[in-house]
Amino acid sequence: MVSVTDPVVVAARRSALAVRGRGLARADVARLGGAVVAAVVADAGAPPIADVVMGNCMGPGGNPGRLSALAAGLGPTVPGGAVDRQCGSGLSAILDAALAVRTDGRHRVAGGVESASTAPVRSIDGTAYARAPFAPAGFADPDMLRAAEDLARHDGLTRARQDACAERSHARAAAARSAGRLVAEFVAVDGVREDEAAGTGATVLARLAPLFPGGTVTAGTSTRIGDGAAAVAIAPAGAATGLALRGSAVVGCDPALPGVGAAFAVEAALTDAGVELVEVAAFEIVEAFAAQSIAVLSRLGLADDDPRVCADGGALALGHPWGASGAVAVVRLFSRLVRAGAPAGAYGVAAASVGGGLGIAAVFEVVR
């Protein structure tokens, strides 16, 4: 049962997700973030906003939350903040904002934004590097591609099983697009109104070579790096319709196998909410890699093709704008449950595994 203190997501929107260097290549963090923040504030009836909190991983700095608030036209008195929890940043920003709403009862906007296309080149002593460390010296610190291959080997995941996972994600996304199930969540930016990447079929997937000698992970079973943004408006308890935050968790796991973090976070968040796995109507778990997705589901005791999981396709088909993806998961839950007319009391879970050995998850309940 929803508590009288549970904050409620009352509006949720996102940009279409574009492949790096393509449709949103000229849209920087401020333009992407401002567009989705403005949309959810309008959808929520333009209440006074106490703060805007945005997740971001690889952007230019300068406080993407504040940039988004100003770009959205909220005025100079509305502050902003930023969260970096890598691929869990967008969801982490939502949890931080919800905690603040629970404390003072004031509306907030939260989400995530990533423009891989405009991210600056970073360097130390003039030498460029692809990413900052996920773990300090003395700990395993694989990049996410290497971590996915290591996880596939650790769990004995075959190439065929991973290809089937990717094919299923693309097929579900294509079906959702054809049925118009995604349209209501989009905010057009630079004329882009549709996710760019969905639609790869089994024939193409089968032709792709492994990315490591003797390995099983391919470009087709790895998500595309993307540009995009997502945001939600969060109201205090008592809002008429939306997703009430029932429970959440952020956990740590072995940095050598970071892909499994979401499984442990989901378990902890369900415990926090007092909800059983079987009660959940919809899961949105960020699909960074097929190997990672399968490993998380298997640890939760869910089948690879569980129809509740990423029912309209996941990041393998839609793309993965790092700092935004956790917020995209909440927008997708909002569409699948609130917009689709799920009854009051239906549960949804959003989750992500995070580089460096983290997992983050949240449990929501439909209120009407």
N, C-alpha and C positions, 0 to 999 in steps of 0.2 A: 504494500500500500504506500502511495506517495506521502511523504512527510510534508507537514505545513511549512517546512523550511527549504524544500528542494527547489532550486532554481530551474527555470523552464526555457528551453530553446523554442522561440516563437516564430523565428524566420530563419531560412537557410538558403543561401544561393552560392553559386560558383561560376567562374568563367569556364568556357570550354577548355579542354586540355590540349595543348599543342606540342608537337615534337620540337626539341631545341633547334633553333635556326630556321623554323618555318613560320607558321601563321602569326605567332605572337612575338616574333624575333625582335620587333622594335618597341614592344611594350615593357617598360621597366617596372620595378617593384611598386613604385608609387601609383602608376596608372592602373596596374592590375589590382592592387590592394584597394585603391580608392573606388574602383568600379563596384566591387562586391560589397564593400562596406556601405556605400551609398544605397545599394539595392536592398540590403537587409534592414537598414534603418527605415527606409520607405515602407517596406513590407510590414514592419512592426508598428506602423502608425506614427513614426517620427517622435518617439518618446525622448526626453532628455537623456543623453548618453554620458555616463560617468567616466568611461575610459574605453580605449580601443587597444586590444592586445593581439598582436600578430606573430605567428611563428615564421621563422626564416632560417635557412642554413648557410647559403653561399652568396648572399647578396652583398651590396656595397656598404652595409652598415647604415649609420645615420638614423637608426630607430624606425624600422618599417611600420610599426604601429602608428607612430606620430605622422609619418609620411602618408599613410593610408587615410588617417583621420582628416588631415588637411586636404588631401586630394579629393576626398569624398564631399567636401564642402561643409563639414560639421562645425567649422569656426575655430578660431585660435584658442578658445577656452577649453576645448575638449582635449585632454592629454592622450598620450599613446605610449605603449611599451612593446618590447620585443622579447621573444622566447627562442632560444636555440636548444632544442633537444633532438637535433638531427631529423631523421624521418618521422619522429613523433612530435615535432614542434607544433604543428597546427592543432593537434588534439591536446597537447600540453597547454597551449594558450587558452583553449576553451575551458579546460579544467581550472586554470588559474583565475580566469574571469568569473567562472561560476562560483568559485569559493568567495570571491569578493562580493558578488551579488548576494550570496547567502548571508554574508556578514552585515552589509549595510542596506540591502533592499533596493539598490539603484541599478538601472539598466546598463548593460555593457554590450559591446560588440567584440567578438574574438574570432580568430581563424588563422589562416596561414597564406603565405605568398612566396612564390619562387619564380625568378626569371633566370633560368640557366643560360639563356641566350645573351643576357646583358651582365652576367656576373663578372666581376673583375678578375683579372689574372693576379694570383697571389704569389709572393716571392719572399725568400729569405736571402739577404746578401746578394740580391740580383738574380737568384736562381728560382725559377718558377716551380711551384709544386701544385699537385692536383687537389690535395685535401690536407687538412690539419690531422694530427693523430687522433684516433679514437681512444687510445689507451697509452699510458706512459711506458717508458723503457722498462723491460722486464716482464711485460704482458704481451700476449698475442695481440696483433693489431692488423688483421687482414682487411683489405678493401672488400667492399661488399660482393664483388664478383667472385673473388677468391673464397670468401666465406660461404657463398652459395655452393660452390663446387665442393668445398670441404664438407659442408652439411649433407650434400647429396651422397658423398662417399660414406660419411659417418652413418647415415640412415639406410644405405643400400638402395637409393632411389634410382630406378632405371631411367634411361633416356625416354623410353616409350611412355612411362607414367608422367614424366614432366611435360612431354609434348602434348599429351592428352589434357593436362591441366591448362596449358596455354590455349589450346584449341577451344576448350570449353569456355574460357573467359572471353575470347574473341566472339564466339558464337552467341553467348548471352548478351554481350554488348551490342552486337549487330541487331539482335532481335529487339532489344530495348529501344535502340535508335529507330528502327522501323515502326515500332508501336507508339513512338512519341513519348515514352515514359521518362525521358531525360529533359524534355524541353522546358518544363516549368522551373528547373533549377538554374538554367543558364542566364548569364549576364553577358551580352555581346561586348567584346573588346576588340578594337581594330577590325571590325567586321567579321570576326571569328565567332560562329554561333554553334559549332558542332565539334565534338572531339575528333582529333585527326587520325588517331592511330588504329582504331578498331577495324577488324575484318580479316586478319591473317588466317588462312585455312591450313588444313592438315598437310596438303601437298607442299606448300612452301615451308612449313615447319620441318618436315622430314628432310628437306634438302640442305638445311643449315648445318654447317660443320661445328663440332664442339669447340669451345673457346680455349680449352686447355688440352694438351696431348693426353689421350686416353680418357678424357672426361666425358661428362654427360650434359653439362650446361651449355646452351647455345644462345645466340642473340634472340632467338624466338621465345626462349623460356626465361628471358631477362626483360624486365620492363624497360621501356624507352624513357630516357631522360626528358623531362618536359618542362614547359612553362605553364603557369596557371595560378589561380587564387581561389580561395573559398572563405566564406565568413558566415557567422550565425549571430543573431540577436538574442541575448539572454535576459529574461525578465525574472523578477522575484516570484516566489511561490504564489499560486493563486491565479496565474494566467489561464485563460480559458482553454486554449488549444496549443499543443506542442509536445515536446519531449522533455520530461522531467528527469534531471540527473539523479539516478538512484544510488550509484556507487562508482568508484574508480580505483585505479591502482597504477603505480609506477614501480617497476621491479628491476633488479639487476640479475644478470646471468653471465655465463662464461664468455669473455670477450672473443674467444676463439670460434664460438658458434653463436653469433648474435642473432641469427635468424629465428631462433626458437623463443625469443623473449616474449613475443605476443601471447604465446600459450600460457605462460606462467602469469602474465598480467591479466588475462581473461579470467583465469581461475581465481585470482585474488580479488578482482573487481566484482565477480559474481558473489563471492563470499561477503564482501563489503556490502553488497546490495541485498543479501539474503535471498538470492534468486538461483534456481537450479538451471544447469545447461539446457535441459530438455524444455524448459519454459520459454526459451528465447525464440522469437519469431524471425529475427533477421540479424545476420552478422555482416559487418563490413570490416574485413581484415586486409590491410594494405598488402597487395601482392607484389612485392619487390622482385621476387623470383619464383618460378614454379616450385623449385626445391624447398624454398622457405615456406611457401604456402602449404605444401603437402606436409612438411615436418610439423608445422603448427597444428594443423587439423588432426594429424595422427596422435599428437600428444594430448589433444582435447578429446580424443575418442570419436571424432567426426570423420565421415567418409570424404574422399577427395571431391565427390560430386554432390555433397549435401546441398539441396536446393535452397537452403536458407542462407548460404554463404555467397556473398557477392552475386546475387541473383541476376543482376543486370550487367555482369562483367566487372572485373576489378582492374587494378593497375597494370596487369599484364596486357590488357587490351586498351585501356584508356590513357595510360601514361602515368608518370611518377614525378610530379614537381615537388621535390624533396620536402621542403618545409610546409607545403600546402596539403600534402596527401592525407595526413591525419584529420584535417578539417574537411577535406573532400569526403572522407568516410562518414562524417556526421551529416553532411548535406545529403548524401545518398540514403542514410537511414531516415532522414526527415521525409524524403520523397517516397521511400518504400513503405513507411508507416503512416505518417501524418497526411501527406498529400494523397496517398492511395486509399485512405479511409480505414485503416486498421482500427479495431475497437480500443477504447480506453482500457488500459491494463496490459496491452501488448508490450513486450520487451524487445529492445534492440541493443546490440553490442558493437562498438567501434574499437579497433585495436591496431597496433603497429609494432613490429620489431624494429630495433634501433641499433645502428652501428655502435660498437664499443661494448655491447652486451647489455641492452636494456629492453624492456617491454613496457607498453602503456596501453591501458584499456579503460573504457567507460561503459556503464550500463545505463540505458535510458528506458523510461516507461511512457507510453502514450497517455496524455491527459486530454480530456475533451469537456 
